[in-house]
Amino acid sequence: SSVLAGRVSYVLGLEGPAMTVDTACSSSLTALHLACTALRQGECDLALAGGVTVMSTPSTFVALGPDNGMAPDGRCKAFSADANGAGWSEGCGVLVLKRRSDAERDGDEILALIRGSAVNQDGRSQGLTAPNGPSQQRVIRAALSTSGVSPDEIDVVEAHGTGTNLGDPIEAGALAAVFGPTRREDRPLWLGSSKSNLGHTQAAAGVLGVMKMVLALRHEVLPKTLHAEQPSHQIEWEGSGLSLLQQARAWPREASHVRRAGVSAFGISGTNAHVVIEEAPVRATTRGTDTAEASSLPIPLLVSGRDEAALRA
């Protein structure tokens, strides 16, 4: 696995900073954070960041099977009353990153902006692999701080949400502590997890969450979180400012509001990451009416060749 980033760099001829990151479930968001840092510092002009997990052996099922946190039916029931463990999955996802000014100069299609990110560690907490609420709060607050936005400017959080009775209540409590105090009843923080749709893709989970939010921005809809007909009874929803996405909801672009999402990934390693995603800017159009009408007319194009074959070529 340590050669993976080098192999990609070798195939594509990339010479900037390259590294393979392993912080377990938070690997791809940690890689995304490092890639953004490299771009800001001018270490590269384009970056690839992502994550991959291929379950080539049954070791994960054995080590984290039904007796140690795996759902018997293999389904992640994030923040649900039926939560009974994770459902392991695999996958690969890669993001192409540029500085906004470079992307606009080059005429690239910008799918979304990374407003800010943060990474931290649980340190000596209640257990090596147990999630830590205060650390989750700190990493989210740090990401918001680097983003320059307040908690009430975030519409939705794509949560870590593995569907365990230990992790989900801790995560919901951390989110409520950060976002709850400033939320209005008519504008809750929407909460979902792609693990309910595709399972726990492990090292690819963070980048999957980013992709999900980018697609949600593009299609202007917040997807439904599955297997959550009854929200968890272990979570104090009343007054928390949180609302579980039990149904898909419209998320339209508005002139008076910039749509933003948070994405969390908390590794079993104790390394936590959070990223703030913002909708892409609207491209400015400078063409006048006359120009637009003229561009719709046929434009003749003269081609020539020495003979018929050359002309066809």
Number of C-alpha atoms within 10 A of each C-alpha: 9 10 11 14 16 18 14 13 17 11 8 9 10 16 10 14 14 20 16 16 20 18 19 20 27 30 29 32 34 33 24 28 20 21 25 24 15 17 16 13 10 12 13 18 15 18 21 18 23 24 28 19 17 13 15 8 8 9 10 12 15 12 12 16 19 17 11 12 19 24 21 13 11 17 25 31 32 35 33 26 18 19 23 23 27 29 27 22 18 17 18 17 18 16 16 11 19 21 17 16 9 12 15 13 8 9 9 11 10 16 14 20 18 22 20 22 29 25 23 18 18 24 13 9 15 10 11 13 12 16 24 23 19 15 21 29 19 20 24 27 21 20 21 24 15 14 18 11 16 13 20 16 17 21 18 23 24 24 26 29 27 30 33 22 22 16 20 24 21 19 25 23 20 20 24 21 16 21 22 20 13 15 18 12 13 7 12 21 27 20 24 27 31 28 29 23 16 18 22 28 24 28 29 27 35 35 29 28 25 27 19 18 28 21 16 19 23 16 14 16 15 23 22 19 23 21 20 23 16 13 21 21 12 15 18 14 16 8 13 21 22 24 17 23 21 19 13 11 14 12 17 15 14 8 6 6 9 14 19 22 24 27 27 29 30 34 25 16 19 25 24 30 31 32 32 24 24 22 21 18 12 7 9 6 6 8 10 9 9 8 10 11 10 11 11 8 8 7 8 6 5 5 7 9 10 7 9 9 8 9 10 9 7
